[in-house]
Amino acid sequence: MVKKIIVVGIRHYEDPFYKSLDSKYRHVTGASGPPAGCGHQRNRSLDSVLQRIPEDMTPTSPEGGPARFQGDIVRIAPRLALPPEIPAGSDDSGIHTPPDGNDEERPTPAAARSRESLDSGNPEDTDKPPDPPDTAVETPATVSAIDTANHKDFLLRLFESKLFDMSMAISYLFNSKEPGVQTYLANKLFSFPHEDVDFYLPQLATMYIELGEVAELLRPYLVYRCKQSADFSLRLAWLLTAFGGDVKRSRATKLRDSILAEEIRPAARRGHHRSQSDASALRLATPSGRHLGDLASGRAFDNGCLCGEQCSCGAPRLAPQTQFLTALTNIGRRLASVADKERRNGRLRAELATLDLNLPARVWLPLHKKPHCVLRIPPHAAAVLNSKDKAPYIMYVEVLETEGHEPLPPRLLPPAPPAPHSPPIRHTKSEENLVPEWPALSMYSAMDDVDNSDCWSHDDDELSTQYHTRAPAPDCVSQLSVLSVTSIQSTSSCGSRESMAVGAGEVRRRLADATAAAPPNTFKHDPADPSAVALKESWESKLARMRSSSPYGYLAGWRLLGCIVKVGDDLRQEMLAAQLLRRLQAVWDLERVPLTLRPYEIICLDKESGLIQPVLNSVSLHQIKKQSGKSLRAWLELEHGPGTSEGFLRAQRNFVHSAAAYALTSYLLQLKDRHNGNILLDSAGHIIHIDFGFIFSISPKNLGFESSPFKLTPEFVEVMDGENSDMFAYFKILILRGLIAARKHCDQILHLVDTMRMSGQLACLRSSSSVSNFRSRFHVGRTEPQLRQLVDRLVSDALNSLSTRLYDNYQYYTNGIL
């Protein structure tokens, strides 16, 4: 029998199939390589990465080593190694499933298919058929089976290569109809980093809702992650609520209910216990979870857990967090019924003051990735944002970053309002001496389950010693002047304000601060837009000011976080837009295109409420025009210096980089409702677009009024030194480079939209042509000179657009937006 050796590149491959094709493939028996015209050509599709994957198909000798051929030099490519904890003969295809301590939750051998699961034939039949005779005649069915086997082998090589990432996994999982491939990819999820999978969680949740065959394969991974993290459990439950929830999607409803009822219980985290401090009379003597959700109890977010290092009492772990977020969204719903914006601000602060009485608690802000617990929500720092119909509000939350094993600090009240002509109080040891002076605590005077004898104990002294890094003054009030501790200790009357002296230098400093003129670019209080002053203050100044006035500011892990609570709007489309912005920014960073987007985190709690990460150190163009009365360039010169200064040139460059990025993004996503209230300018000069409620095929009131490719006003061009300037030419070059880079990776962007369109829940994707039109705007078939002409035309149309000017005028006359 004649053996035929096929030369693939510089490797030798011995295939039994070619034993029967002696006459047809006789020309490949030599070692000189394939004949002319039989070489591989580059494929531009997703499978083109296969051409860059080394094919390790080296024949082996009977001894198990690589076969060596006389006269040929064979370079052996190393095989893809399995994880060290998986034996070489393992049947789980090298996919490592992290242990979770519960064997029943690991994927079963039936779910963790082996490599043979990629074949559509019988994987059990591993015996090789006898070699066919040399005179065997090939049939179309034989050729088709061989092509299928080769295709399966290509997929396996792709799935096991280092080039295979989560983006490809989502694409193949959504498009593939073969059960073996779907099973393999579902098991492959265990090998990806959690942060990579979490980015595609909306797509995974949509496939779980809509694709029954994929849902059963995804369930082991989703359950595994839910048991590892309470935050992941809630995020998945919120997505299932936002994109499912009706009777027809009972699969999603059952999983969501199982998560919220804690039938799929998150793993106990080390140190999951509440502070056992008795320092406050607000705490009940016997902890229990019966007050969950009752803001008047002072323990609305306390699950009653009394365990030490490891929770084993069965206290609910998700209920405190859900009650905390429900309280925040209920405030937004109640504010919408208040018409006057000034009254809204007062109502907001009163509501947050009531909520703050239930803190500290082991709840967290999902927008912040690091583990933390909420210490306090300063009511007077919050503000209602400028909105005509809804009442979104921004609040600032003091949190303590922790690894989970530290106890909560005892509750410390903020300083009481100072008496006239008396120095303010900065810090207190405990609230026991301040309860009579704090009017908000009067609601607790009639509590019948408070043990008054349990107001203070030695345990509180130990906790206070643990958390206090500076010694408190003997009169329970920290000093504010330059007096030494010795001079304060010499005072005879404890708690007497008259015994405290203030140095002359401190008096001069306070007078200087009180009489100092405000900077020329400081915003003034506007009753029509109360949030303008809060947003204009720099984050660094706000952080220092709030830490100095916080009773928890001395803690090493103290952090200040911002959060926008929005109720009454569908944030699911904004969540998709935020995903697309993150993917575009990642593409431009990879291709080294200096375009700057500012994607921000969005959490959908349900179909009409959610949390939004605020953009720090930024104000809207509307607020700039209304507060200063200046043009955009004049404002930048006021903030950064004259037009020839280094500070202004740096801000101008940032402006061009961000303006080009959002211009291209607006064109690709067809952003609408681009008035000056939805465009921000940060302290470094970057343009930032917010509010992506109208993308792709929808527009405000479905009028389709904004026909411009993107918003580019003469005011923007003035910042770039005019149409004939080098900066304006640079602006167009950046758009061209960004479009070329985006279309190179357009498949990674398109499948995000294609997967979400399947649910039919997003209004922007209900049009049958929305995805195809989105694909066409990447202009994959155009040459680079044609793209340059396209960019010139888009910029010209945007600059001379009549609809942009008319829409700005419409917003001015209807909503007062400049």
WOZIGI-V964220 format. One record per residue. RES is the residue in one small letter. OMEGA is omega in whole degrees, 0 to 359 (* if undefined). D_CENTER is the distance of its C-alpha to the mean C-alpha in Angstrom with 2 decimals. Layout:
RES,OMEGA,D_CENTER  RES,OMEGA,D_CENTER
//
This chain:
m,183,62.60  v,178,61.04  k,181,57.51  k,180,55.39  i,178,52.82  i,180,50.00  v,178,48.72  v,185,44.98  g,178,44.27  i,180,46.10  r,177,45.74  h,181,48.24  y,182,47.38  e,185,49.94  d,179,49.38  p,183,51.93  f,184,51.36  y,174,53.09  k,182,56.16  s,184,57.19  l,187,56.55  d,185,59.21  s,186,60.80  k,185,57.65  y,181,55.63  r,184,58.55  h,181,57.28  v,184,54.35  t,180,56.53  g,180,56.87  a,184,54.57  s,177,54.35  g,182,51.05  p,180,50.37  p,179,52.57  a,179,51.69  g,181,49.37  c,181,47.75  g,179,44.95  h,174,41.28  q,183,39.66  r,179,36.05  n,183,33.85  r,179,31.05  s,181,29.21  l,182,26.44  d,181,29.30  s,178,30.60  v,178,28.87  l,182,31.62  q,181,34.08  r,181,32.42  i,178,32.38  p,181,35.55  e,182,37.64  d,181,39.23  m,183,42.07  t,178,44.85  p,182,47.85  t,177,48.85  s,177,52.31  p,180,53.98  e,178,53.30  g,180,49.55  g,180,49.12  p,180,48.41  a,179,51.40  r,183,53.19  f,183,55.17  q,174,58.30  g,181,58.03  d,174,54.27  i,183,51.56  v,176,48.47  r,185,45.20  i,175,43.23  a,180,39.43  p,179,37.81  r,176,36.46  l,185,32.81  a,174,32.97  l,173,31.74  p,186,29.93  p,182,32.67  e,180,32.45  i,180,33.22  p,184,36.88  a,180,38.00  g,183,39.34  s,183,36.30  d,180,35.62  d,171,31.82  s,178,31.42  g,179,29.94  i,184,26.73  h,176,26.13  t,181,24.87  p,180,23.91  p,178,26.30  d,179,25.28  g,179,28.68  n,184,29.50  d,184,31.36  e,182,31.18  e,176,27.41  r,179,27.58  p,180,27.96  t,178,31.62  p,178,33.71  a,179,33.94  a,179,30.19  a,184,29.86  r,176,32.04  s,182,33.87  r,180,34.19  e,179,36.98  s,176,34.59  l,180,33.78  d,178,37.42  s,180,38.70  g,181,42.01  n,180,43.16  p,180,41.22  e,184,43.93  d,183,46.58  t,179,46.23  d,180,49.91  k,175,50.69  p,179,53.23  p,180,56.50  d,178,56.77  p,177,58.04  p,182,61.28  d,184,61.39  t,182,62.80  a,182,59.88  v,180,58.92  e,179,55.25  t,177,54.22  p,179,51.33  a,179,49.82  t,179,49.97  v,180,48.30  s,179,45.53  a,180,44.93  i,178,44.82  d,178,42.35  t,179,40.10  a,178,40.42  n,178,39.61  h,178,36.51  k,180,35.38  d,177,36.08  f,179,34.04  l,180,30.98  l,178,31.48  r,178,31.73  l,183,28.53  f,182,26.58  e,181,27.95  s,178,27.50  k,179,25.10  l,183,24.00  f,182,22.55  d,184,18.76  m,179,16.13  s,177,16.34  m,181,20.09  a,179,19.86  i,181,18.00  s,180,20.53  y,179,23.53  l,180,22.51  f,187,22.33  n,184,25.44  s,177,27.68  k,182,30.29  e,182,31.88  p,181,31.38  g,179,31.84  v,180,29.06  q,179,26.65  t,180,27.68  y,183,27.31  l,177,23.76  a,177,22.70  n,180,24.20  k,181,22.63  l,181,19.13  f,184,20.34  s,180,20.79  f,174,17.31  p,183,14.97  h,182,12.62  e,177,9.49  d,179,11.00  v,183,11.70  d,178,8.47  f,181,7.14  y,181,10.34  l,175,10.46  p,179,11.26  q,178,13.98  l,179,15.28  a,179,15.59  t,178,17.41  m,177,19.70  y,181,20.43  i,192,21.52  e,185,23.51  l,184,24.90  g,183,27.18  e,178,28.21  v,183,24.70  a,181,23.66  e,179,26.32  l,180,25.17  l,186,21.47  r,180,22.50  p,180,23.52  y,181,20.20  l,179,18.28  v,179,20.96  y,180,20.85  r,178,17.16  c,180,17.78  k,179,20.69  q,189,18.81  s,174,16.01  a,180,16.19  d,177,12.46  f,180,12.15  s,182,15.26  l,178,14.09  r,178,10.90  l,179,13.39  a,179,16.01  w,179,14.13  l,177,13.46  l,176,17.10  t,184,18.20  a,185,16.57  f,179,17.85  g,172,20.92  g,180,23.07  d,186,26.48  v,184,29.53  k,182,29.36  r,184,26.13  s,180,27.56  r,179,25.81  a,180,22.36  t,180,24.03  k,179,25.71  l,179,22.69  r,180,20.80  d,178,23.96  s,179,24.44  i,184,21.08  l,176,21.65  a,178,25.28  e,167,24.28  e,168,26.56  i,192,23.82  r,176,23.68  p,181,21.06  a,178,22.84  a,180,24.40  r,182,22.75  r,178,25.32  g,179,26.48  h,177,25.15  h,179,27.72  r,175,28.17  s,180,30.23  q,180,33.86  s,175,34.91  d,187,37.83  a,186,37.71  s,175,36.85  a,180,39.14  l,182,36.15  r,177,35.39  l,182,37.33  a,181,39.73  t,183,38.69  p,175,34.92  s,182,33.90  g,186,31.11  r,182,33.24  h,182,31.80  l,178,28.20  g,181,27.13  d,184,30.31  l,180,29.39  a,183,33.12  s,186,33.48  g,181,31.46  r,184,29.79  a,184,27.53  f,180,24.69  d,181,27.07  n,176,27.39  g,181,30.72  c,180,30.05  l,185,32.88  c,178,32.24  g,185,32.30  e,183,30.45  q,182,29.58  c,178,29.03  s,185,31.61  c,180,32.61  g,179,30.44  a,180,28.75  p,181,25.76  r,181,22.41  l,184,20.12  a,177,22.50  p,181,22.03  q,179,18.29  t,177,18.95  q,178,21.83  f,180,19.92  l,175,17.37  t,178,20.40  a,179,22.27  l,181,19.70  t,177,19.63  n,176,23.42  i,178,23.88  g,179,22.29  r,180,24.64  r,180,27.62  l,182,26.97  a,180,27.15  s,179,30.80  v,186,31.73  a,185,32.97  d,184,33.57  k,177,30.62  e,178,32.42  r,176,33.05  r,180,29.41  n,178,28.54  g,178,31.26  r,179,30.24  l,182,26.61  r,177,27.87  a,179,30.29  e,180,27.75  l,177,25.41  a,176,28.54  t,179,29.38  l,183,25.96  d,179,26.09  l,179,29.33  n,181,27.50  l,3,25.51  p,178,24.92  a,180,23.45  r,172,21.25  v,187,18.33  w,174,14.90  l,182,12.05  p,180,9.03  l,184,6.90  h,188,8.63  k,185,8.44  k,179,12.20  p,182,14.72  h,173,16.40  c,184,18.57  v,178,19.29  l,191,22.61  r,173,23.33  i,180,22.35  p,185,24.85  p,187,26.07  h,177,27.62  a,182,24.50  a,180,22.85  a,175,23.64  v,182,23.56  l,184,22.10  n,178,24.43  s,185,24.49  k,186,27.66  d,184,27.09  k,180,24.01  a,173,23.35  p,181,19.73  y,178,19.83  i,178,18.12  m,179,18.75  y,190,18.52  v,174,18.24  e,182,20.06  v,176,18.66  l,177,20.19  e,187,18.31  t,176,20.20  e,175,20.61  g,183,21.76  h,177,25.50  e,176,26.36  p,176,27.89  l,175,26.73  p,177,28.79  p,181,31.45  r,178,30.87  l,180,31.94  l,174,32.72  p,181,32.09  p,175,35.32  a,179,37.67  p,184,38.77  p,175,41.55  a,180,45.12  p,177,46.77  h,177,47.78  s,180,46.09  p,181,43.41  p,178,39.97  i,182,38.77  r,190,35.87  h,176,35.44  t,179,36.97  k,181,37.41  s,181,37.10  e,186,37.38  e,180,40.77  n,184,42.74  l,182,40.61  v,179,40.47  p,182,43.66  e,187,42.32  w,186,38.99  p,183,39.75  a,183,36.47  l,183,37.56  s,181,40.68  m,183,39.10  y,183,39.31  s,183,43.04  a,180,44.01  m,185,41.83  d,183,44.26  d,178,42.27  v,177,41.79  d,185,43.93  n,178,45.21  s,185,46.77  d,186,43.42  c,183,42.13  w,180,42.37  s,179,42.90  h,178,43.05  d,180,39.62  d,176,38.18  d,179,40.09  e,179,38.53  l,180,34.97  s,177,35.74  t,181,37.18  q,187,34.10  y,181,31.70  h,177,34.10  t,176,34.44  r,184,37.00  a,178,40.19  p,178,40.50  a,182,43.58  p,181,46.49  d,178,46.23  c,178,42.66  v,181,41.51  s,184,40.17  q,179,42.18  l,184,41.14  s,182,43.99  v,180,45.23  l,180,47.60  s,179,47.64  v,180,47.08  t,181,50.79  s,179,51.78  i,180,49.56  q,181,51.02  s,179,54.45  t,186,53.87  s,184,55.90  s,180,54.26  c,178,50.88  g,181,48.51  s,180,50.87  r,182,49.22  e,183,52.64  s,182,52.87  m,178,49.88  a,179,50.79  v,182,48.65  g,182,49.57  a,179,50.77  g,178,48.06  e,178,45.37  v,179,47.15  r,180,47.25  r,180,43.55  r,178,42.69  l,179,45.08  a,179,43.60  d,183,40.08  a,184,41.40  t,182,43.45  a,179,41.16  a,179,40.40  a,176,36.83  p,184,35.38  p,182,36.30  n,178,32.73  t,179,31.82  f,175,30.98  k,180,33.37  h,181,32.77  d,180,32.58  p,179,33.32  a,180,31.82  d,184,28.48  p,184,28.19  s,185,24.66  a,182,25.91  v,181,27.34  a,182,24.33  l,183,22.00  k,180,24.63  e,181,24.99  s,182,23.41  w,180,20.68  e,178,23.03  s,179,25.85  k,181,23.94  l,180,22.72  a,182,26.30  r,184,27.87  m,177,25.84  r,180,26.15  s,181,29.88  s,183,30.32  s,175,28.22  p,179,30.22  y,185,27.51  g,181,27.13  y,182,29.30  l,183,26.93  a,182,25.60  g,181,22.10  w,177,21.86  r,176,18.75  l,182,18.06  l,175,14.74  g,181,14.39  c,174,13.18  i,177,14.27  v,184,15.59  k,182,16.52  v,177,19.08  g,178,21.15  d,177,18.91  d,182,17.31  l,182,13.58  r,178,13.30  q,177,14.42  e,177,12.05  m,177,9.08  l,178,11.11  a,178,11.87  a,175,8.42  q,181,8.31  l,178,11.80  l,178,11.35  r,180,9.13  r,177,11.87  l,180,14.58  q,178,13.70  a,178,13.75  v,182,17.05  w,175,18.57  d,180,17.86  l,181,19.47  e,177,22.38  r,174,22.79  v,187,22.72  p,175,22.24  l,187,20.06  t,170,17.38  l,176,14.45  r,176,12.08  p,179,8.78  y,185,7.00  e,176,4.27  i,178,6.46  i,176,7.76  c,177,11.05  l,174,13.71  d,185,16.40  k,184,17.89  e,178,18.50  s,180,16.32  g,180,12.87  l,181,10.98  i,176,9.82  q,181,8.99  p,175,12.40  v,187,13.52  l,176,15.90  n,182,19.48  s,175,19.71  v,183,22.05  s,176,22.82  l,177,25.76  h,180,27.49  q,178,27.44  i,182,28.76  k,184,31.58  k,183,32.50  q,185,32.58  s,184,34.18  g,183,36.00  k,174,35.43  s,183,34.25  l,180,31.03  r,179,32.99  a,177,35.07  w,178,32.03  l,177,30.65  e,176,34.14  l,182,34.26  e,191,31.01  h,178,31.53  g,181,35.25  p,185,37.77  g,179,37.04  t,182,38.54  s,180,36.85  e,180,34.37  g,179,31.75  f,180,32.07  l,176,32.06  r,178,28.83  a,178,27.22  q,178,28.85  r,176,27.40  n,179,23.85  f,181,24.65  v,180,25.89  h,182,23.01  s,179,20.45  a,177,22.93  a,180,23.56  a,181,19.91  y,174,19.35  a,179,22.83  l,178,22.15  t,178,18.82  s,178,20.76  y,182,23.46  l,184,21.49  l,182,19.45  q,180,22.44  l,177,20.71  k,181,23.06  d,183,23.73  r,174,23.54  h,187,25.58  n,173,25.52  g,180,23.66  n,178,20.51  i,183,20.87  l,172,20.16  l,182,21.83  d,185,20.58  s,178,23.04  a,178,23.05  g,181,23.99  h,170,20.84  i,182,20.60  i,177,17.27  h,177,17.03  i,176,15.32  d,181,15.98  f,180,15.65  g,181,17.64  f,179,20.33  i,178,19.66  f,192,21.87  s,182,24.92  i,180,24.64  s,179,25.57  p,181,26.56  k,178,29.39  n,179,29.40  l,182,31.89  g,188,30.45  f,183,31.84  e,183,29.58  s,181,31.03  s,177,30.02  p,177,27.78  f,183,25.72  k,176,26.58  l,184,28.88  t,174,31.39  p,178,34.43  e,175,32.80  f,182,30.04  v,178,32.84  e,177,34.77  v,180,32.08  m,178,32.48  d,174,36.28  g,184,37.33  e,183,37.50  n,184,39.91  s,177,37.99  d,181,36.47  m,178,33.04  f,175,33.13  a,177,34.19  y,177,31.38  f,180,28.97  k,178,30.32  i,179,30.26  l,178,26.54  i,179,25.92  l,180,28.23  r,178,26.62  g,179,23.13  l,178,24.55  i,179,26.38  a,182,23.38  a,181,21.21  r,176,24.05  k,181,24.51  h,187,21.16  c,180,21.19  d,180,21.26  q,181,17.73  i,186,16.65  l,185,19.21  h,172,18.57  l,181,15.10  v,183,17.18  d,180,20.15  t,182,18.56  m,179,17.13  r,183,20.55  m,184,22.23  s,183,21.26  g,182,23.00  q,184,20.81  l,181,19.45  a,182,22.24  c,183,21.22  l,181,21.90  r,176,25.07  s,182,27.33  s,183,28.75  s,185,28.57  s,182,25.01  v,180,23.75  s,177,27.03  n,176,26.99  f,178,23.51  r,183,24.89  s,181,28.00  r,172,26.28  f,174,25.48  h,183,29.31  v,185,29.48  g,183,33.29  r,176,34.04  t,181,35.41  e,174,34.23  p,177,37.12  q,177,36.32  l,178,32.71  r,177,34.09  q,178,36.28  l,180,33.43  v,178,31.35  d,180,34.48  r,179,35.08  l,180,31.53  v,179,31.71  s,180,35.19  d,181,34.33  a,182,31.38  l,183,33.56  n,184,36.48  s,175,34.68  l,182,36.62  s,178,33.95  t,180,31.58  r,180,34.34  l,180,35.32  y,175,31.85  d,177,31.53  n,178,34.96  y,180,34.04  q,179,31.09  y,184,33.48  y,181,36.22  t,185,34.16  n,179,31.35  g,181,32.73  i,182,29.94  l,*,31.55
//
